[in-house]
Amino acid sequence: MRWLRTSIFVSVTALLSVCLDYALGSSASEGHANALIDALSPEAKVYFPNSTEFSTLTSRWSSLAEPIVNVAVVPATEDDVVKIVQYANKANLPILAFNGAHAAITTLGRMHGGIEIYLGQLSSVNIAPDNKTVTVGGGTLSKNVTDTLWSAGKETVTGTCECVSVLGPGLGGGHGWLQGHYGLVTDQFVSMNVVLADGTLQTIDADSDLWWGMKGAGQNFGIVTSLTSKIYDRSQTDWAIETLIFDGDNVEALYQAANDHFSNIPVDLINWSYWLNIPTADPNKPIILFYIIQEGVTSVDPTYTKPFHDIGPISVEADSGTYKDLAAWVQIAVDSAPCQKAGLAHPRFPAYIKEYNISAQKLAYEAYAANVSGDSPFSSSIYMFEGYPVQGVQAIDGDSAAFAFRSDNILTAPLITYTPAGKELDDQAAELGNRLREIIHQGTGSNELHTYVNYAYGDETPQNWYGYEQWRQDRLKALKNKYDPEGRFSFFAPVQ
Ligand SMILES: Cc1cc2nc3c(=O)[nH]c(=O)nc-3n(C[C@H](O)[C@H](O)[C@H](O)COP(=O)(O)OP(=O)(O)OC[C@H]3O[C@@H](n4cnc5c(N)ncnc54)[C@H](O)[C@@H]3O)c2cc1C
């Protein structure tokens, strides 16, 4: 019996290595493949094309310029990640971490064949006995963290969207509901375990020269297998929202009022707006969906809402609940449409701004409406304007992290959504997105285009992603040359 089990195991291993060699091409020798499969822990998994699991694990939120993957490996331990990186180094194969798989940046499309490292089994949330930090596995989704902390009466900054990971946003900065109090997701980092390009697993913290780079450009330097972050006592239980819908003709009045009343947005307030088609509200052009969210109350303070009521919304809807309701209110909960992987292309064209330029808002609205209305292939697009409180972000020394754009206040981005239909349509989407972004950028009066790397389209420069200061660019390049000289981690917004 034991003989039978052993020979079944040997044949499965042999079969896997043949598949691995076949899937990865001639550069992966059978010896290498055997070495990888033998080295992985028993719970690790390897999936090849033409299996349901492979299709599920390789599907991404945006189908534009997707990385081409030949094999999906699912590590079950931190050491498995070490083994996979070492294997890929020996076989000279590209590697890419897949977490929530919500990154849409087109630079990912430069991966042509290689190993997906799907981090979903490295999901865990453990609050430290002193209640000051939480340690999460490198593949943990935001919702798991916020739910666990909520049950323990704790909170921290994560991305607002339930279906993205903690590390995906965090390594590029990370905007979240609580950033007005505590700073960005990245500002919460205390230490991390990271598998570097040389295949070693290192624990790093503020004493490491790499620490600065991990906080804003971290996708460039390794695979984080676990992260310890600061947590806080939960400050508020109640949250409230008003959702107002405006006719697009109100664009100037609305953003003037936003400048007048929310330019120094109070720490307890969040103001987002989306331009999108809701034919029942306006069959001809996009409406403006305007959210005012307040913490610590069961209804939003009328002082904040009155200037907007006075403009004359088509509708006003109020709701109240807890922190855990926020994602569903703004349609980014796990089961909301924007979280689904539905085979659509989703390029975004971000630009940070300090305040709204009213003429630019009007021009952008007109250009957007002209291109997404009626039977346009882009009719499901959303133009996003995210006004988070910035007190916690701006209280932190701007030089302390690779995230470069702390002095900006509002994150804008057209999200051009469409069913892929070839290069011509992709080019049209890129032209539209870049044109809209340029209108908003021109409105800032600055030569510098500041973009949020986690929303980036992919045609931006390292200055646009990581800051214009020469010392920032030099420091990132020096770290890259030291920690990843071969450019193993260069598919996501490469620093050089
Ligand atoms: C619906 C939606 C809502 C969003 N909401 C927010 C938000 O509230 N706040 C915000 O800041 N951003 C938000 N984003 C943007 C988000 O930060 C990026 O899309 C991010 O890249 C998603 O991370 P992911 O793990 O889901 O994606 P993935 O595509 O899996 O990861 C993105 C990249 O990060 C790197 N990476 C991921 N995990 C690791 C790891 N453990 N170690 C090393 N590298 C890793 C890899 O290079 C990978 O290519 C949102 C995006 C979407 C689509």
The ligand as an SDF file (V2000), in Angstrom:
LIG
                    3D

 53 58  0  0  0  0  0  0  0  0999 V2000
  -12.7920   48.5860   -7.5080 C   0  0  0  0  0  0  0  0  0  0  0  0
  -11.4830   49.1890   -7.0760 C   0  0  0  0  0  0  0  0  0  0  0  0
  -11.4170   49.9210   -5.9090 C   0  0  0  0  0  0  0  0  0  0  0  0
  -10.2150   50.4590   -5.4760 C   0  0  0  0  0  0  0  0  0  0  0  0
  -10.1870   51.1600   -4.3100 N   0  0  0  0  0  0  0  0  0  0  0  0
   -9.0140   51.6730   -3.8750 C   0  0  0  0  0  0  0  0  0  0  0  0
   -8.9410   52.3750   -2.6470 C   0  0  0  0  0  0  0  0  0  0  0  0
   -9.9130   52.5370   -1.9380 O   0  0  0  0  0  0  0  0  0  0  0  0
   -7.7630   52.8880   -2.2650 N   0  0  0  0  0  0  0  0  0  0  0  0
   -6.6450   52.7390   -3.0050 C   0  0  0  0  0  0  0  0  0  0  0  0
   -5.6070   53.2350   -2.6000 O   0  0  0  0  0  0  0  0  0  0  0  0
   -6.6750   52.0720   -4.1650 N   0  0  0  0  0  0  0  0  0  0  0  0
   -7.8320   51.5420   -4.6190 C   0  0  0  0  0  0  0  0  0  0  0  0
   -7.8800   50.8850   -5.8070 N   0  0  0  0  0  0  0  0  0  0  0  0
   -6.6620   50.7670   -6.5970 C   0  0  0  0  0  0  0  0  0  0  0  0
   -5.8100   49.6630   -6.0480 C   0  0  0  0  0  0  0  0  0  0  0  0
   -4.9290   50.1930   -5.0770 O   0  0  0  0  0  0  0  0  0  0  0  0
   -4.9640   49.0050   -7.1530 C   0  0  0  0  0  0  0  0  0  0  0  0
   -5.7930   48.5730   -8.1890 O   0  0  0  0  0  0  0  0  0  0  0  0
   -4.1480   47.8590   -6.5950 C   0  0  0  0  0  0  0  0  0  0  0  0
   -3.1050   47.5620   -7.5160 O   0  0  0  0  0  0  0  0  0  0  0  0
   -5.0010   46.6390   -6.3830 C   0  0  0  0  0  0  0  0  0  0  0  0
   -4.3270   45.6820   -5.6150 O   0  0  0  0  0  0  0  0  0  0  0  0
   -4.7430   44.1660   -5.8110 P   0  0  0  0  0  0  0  0  0  0  0  0
   -4.0130   43.3610   -4.8380 O   0  0  0  0  0  0  0  0  0  0  0  0
   -6.2080   44.0370   -5.8230 O   0  0  0  0  0  0  0  0  0  0  0  0
   -4.2570   43.8910   -7.2840 O   0  0  0  0  0  0  0  0  0  0  0  0
   -3.0810   43.0000   -7.8980 P   0  0  0  0  0  0  0  0  0  0  0  0
   -3.2160   43.2220   -9.3490 O   0  0  0  0  0  0  0  0  0  0  0  0
   -3.1580   41.6230   -7.4100 O   0  0  0  0  0  0  0  0  0  0  0  0
   -1.7800   43.6610   -7.3250 O   0  0  0  0  0  0  0  0  0  0  0  0
   -1.2690   44.8370   -7.9020 C   0  0  0  0  0  0  0  0  0  0  0  0
    0.2300   44.7630   -7.9740 C   0  0  0  0  0  0  0  0  0  0  0  0
    0.7350   44.9090   -6.6720 O   0  0  0  0  0  0  0  0  0  0  0  0
    1.8420   44.0590   -6.4870 C   0  0  0  0  0  0  0  0  0  0  0  0
    1.5330   43.2240   -5.3270 N   0  0  0  0  0  0  0  0  0  0  0  0
    0.3260   42.8070   -4.8880 C   0  0  0  0  0  0  0  0  0  0  0  0
    0.4800   42.1300   -3.7420 N   0  0  0  0  0  0  0  0  0  0  0  0
    1.7940   42.1390   -3.4550 C   0  0  0  0  0  0  0  0  0  0  0  0
    2.5810   41.6170   -2.4000 C   0  0  0  0  0  0  0  0  0  0  0  0
    2.0470   40.9340   -1.3800 N   0  0  0  0  0  0  0  0  0  0  0  0
    3.9170   41.8260   -2.4290 N   0  0  0  0  0  0  0  0  0  0  0  0
    4.4980   42.5220   -3.4320 C   0  0  0  0  0  0  0  0  0  0  0  0
    3.8040   43.0290   -4.4710 N   0  0  0  0  0  0  0  0  0  0  0  0
    2.4650   42.8410   -4.4610 C   0  0  0  0  0  0  0  0  0  0  0  0
    2.0690   43.2990   -7.7770 C   0  0  0  0  0  0  0  0  0  0  0  0
    3.0560   43.9730   -8.5120 O   0  0  0  0  0  0  0  0  0  0  0  0
    0.7560   43.4450   -8.5030 C   0  0  0  0  0  0  0  0  0  0  0  0
    0.9270   43.5230   -9.9060 O   0  0  0  0  0  0  0  0  0  0  0  0
   -9.0630   50.3050   -6.2550 C   0  0  0  0  0  0  0  0  0  0  0  0
   -9.1280   49.5710   -7.4310 C   0  0  0  0  0  0  0  0  0  0  0  0
  -10.3200   49.0140   -7.8380 C   0  0  0  0  0  0  0  0  0  0  0  0
  -10.3590   48.2380   -9.1010 C   0  0  0  0  0  0  0  0  0  0  0  0
  1  2  1  0
  2  3  1  0
  2 52  2  0
  3  4  2  0
  4  5  1  0
  4 50  1  0
  5  6  2  0
  6  7  1  0
  6 13  1  0
  7  8  2  0
  7  9  1  0
  9 10  1  0
 10 11  2  0
 10 12  1  0
 12 13  2  0
 13 14  1  0
 14 15  1  0
 14 50  1  0
 15 16  1  0
 16 17  1  0
 16 18  1  0
 18 19  1  0
 18 20  1  0
 20 21  1  0
 20 22  1  0
 22 23  1  0
 23 24  1  0
 24 25  2  0
 24 26  1  0
 24 27  1  0
 27 28  1  0
 28 29  2  0
 28 30  1  0
 28 31  1  0
 31 32  1  0
 32 33  1  0
 33 34  1  0
 33 48  1  0
 34 35  1  0
 35 36  1  0
 35 46  1  0
 36 37  1  0
 36 45  1  0
 37 38  2  0
 38 39  1  0
 39 40  1  0
 39 45  2  0
 40 41  1  0
 40 42  2  0
 42 43  1  0
 43 44  2  0
 44 45  1  0
 46 47  1  0
 46 48  1  0
 48 49  1  0
 50 51  2  0
 51 52  1  0
 52 53  1  0
M  END
$$$$
